[in-house]
Amino acid sequence: MAKNSWNDYSSTNASNSDIQSIDISEGCSPSNINNAIRELMVDTANVVSGTIALSSINIDGGAIDGTAIGANSASTGAFTTLSTSSNVSVTGNITVSGTVDGRDVATDGSKLDGIESGATADQSAAEILTLIKTVDGAGSGLDADQLDGLSSGSFLRSDAADTKTSGDLVFSDSVKAAFGASSDLQIYHNGSNSFIDETGTGGLYIRADNIIRLDKFTGETLAAFNADGSIDLYYDNSKKFETTTSGISITGNITVSGTVDGRDVASDGSKLDGIESGATADQSAAEILTAIKSVDGAGSGLDADTLDGSHASSFLTGNQTITLSGDVTGSGTTSISTNIAANVVGASELNVSGNGSTSQFLRSDGDGSFSWATPTDTNTDTTYSAGTALTLSGTTFSVTSGGIGATQLNVSGNGTTSQFLRSDGDGSFTWAEAGGGGEAAVEAWVNFYGGDNTLSVNDSGGVSSVTDNSTGLHTVNFTTAFSNTNYVLAGTCRDPNDNNTMNMTFGLGRSDSTKTTSACQIACAQQDGQLMDSPEVNALFFYG
Amino acid sequence: MAKIIYKNQSSNLEGIIAIITPTPNALETMTIEEIARKDVPTGLSYKIVDDEFIPTDRTFRDAWTISDAELTDGVGD
């Protein structure tokens, strides 16, 4: 490697074999030595003049401009002015009692402590606006000085009393000024007409202390409502209607399509037109009669309601249907040559020849005529018969054998409960007690199946039901209660096995509750007293 | 044919179910409700049931039971 400057020189002498490519190795020519010395002097001059940069130089002593450096003060240096044309690298802190580039670095640094990392000072207004718009709006607390270039005094407050100081408040077509929580009152113009609408709760009150006027926009009056005074209505600015203390005052005519006080004034007026002036309404009946009599009579056209107190319907007319409500009397021959309508003549109006006799009745003869007939015959020699069983001959009433049942036999009196009709042996009957002669009647009876299945009643009389109480124990309920409990029970029970004898007894013992006037408990038992269901139970209840 | 059931309250039969069978003759002039009110002992509650409701096996006849809550059709007069 050629040694072209101090920086190329080696600290190993054997390696320094040339200077500026001039060979100085062993055995070189003497001129090389001379030339090499000259080049070495040039290199040294270049170091002094600073044209050759020295590197890795350790100055370990001495002073620079009088400031000691080196081993005596290894890390301390004080310079009046320290200047460098390149970078300065410092390991450790720098303490500056003055400024750096004219700035008090410590003071500026304190300010920088409050600036976030990454903060920039070159944001444009647009960038700042974009950032603000991310946090502005309701609740942001941003209190601007103006809104759209207007200060707060240019806006009406909605949440406080406020006054509009200039300019009109204009609502576009169909935009409403609404009042009330439910927009009850609305004022607006829909492009064609203007409206005041009240659609919510309550009515629309227009109130004034003095007067309320409805005017044409030019100033003409349409209507005026005066407080404590009249209400005036106008036609073309001319008052036509006015309310007064005593009523109303009208200027001009009144046209009524209905009535006034229930009267059709126009119709009444037309009638009044026909009344002569001076006419009076106080004429007496006698005066009116006198006047009428001067023009009545045939040809007068006077159509009276009655004639001598009778309506026209009371008189016969020659060519109409005749309706009569009173008697028709006549002398001589009276004939009717036409038919009398159905239901027109009742029995009382039909006059049959002759008067008949007392108790006779008018009987149809079957040929369209009527005659008087006698309903009963008191003659003793007349015989009447009814069917084939009954005959009445004179005063004797006869019934043929088998011709009359018990229900047709009329016996004096109704008898009493439990009595029966008894023949007296002489052709007559009388009511008698059932037991009066020692007889007793079966008042109730029942035949039922009470075996090993569901109980069923085969037939009965005077018994409304049978109660299954337990095995072999039943209660017979009577349709009609006995007068007392002295009735007699008789009955049989069929043994289910057909090989034993069964008994029927009153209930389970001597308890009176098992035998009452309305029911009787019966028991079916084998000879050993064991109760048993029976396939056929027959019970009779006698009463005298 | 319907039947009427109630619980017997008499001393020897207390708690045993009683079954009333109306007679055909009575049913010609009375309703089963009228018969029930007349023939069920006074004050006892009853129920009107179909024949099928009554068991046919009478081996344990006296052990038949019914809840009082089911006797809801009326009370004997």
Interface residues (C-beta under 8 A of the other chain):
Chain A: V446 F448 D452 N453 T454 L455 S456 V457 D459 S460 G461 V463 S464 S465 V466 T467 D468 N469 S470 T471 L473 T475 N477 T479 L508 G509 S511 S513 T514 S518 A519 D533
Chain B: M1 I4 N8 S10 S11 N12 L13 I16 A18 I19 I20 T21 P22 T23 P24 N25 A26 M30 I35 K38 D39 D51 I54 T56 R58 R61 D62
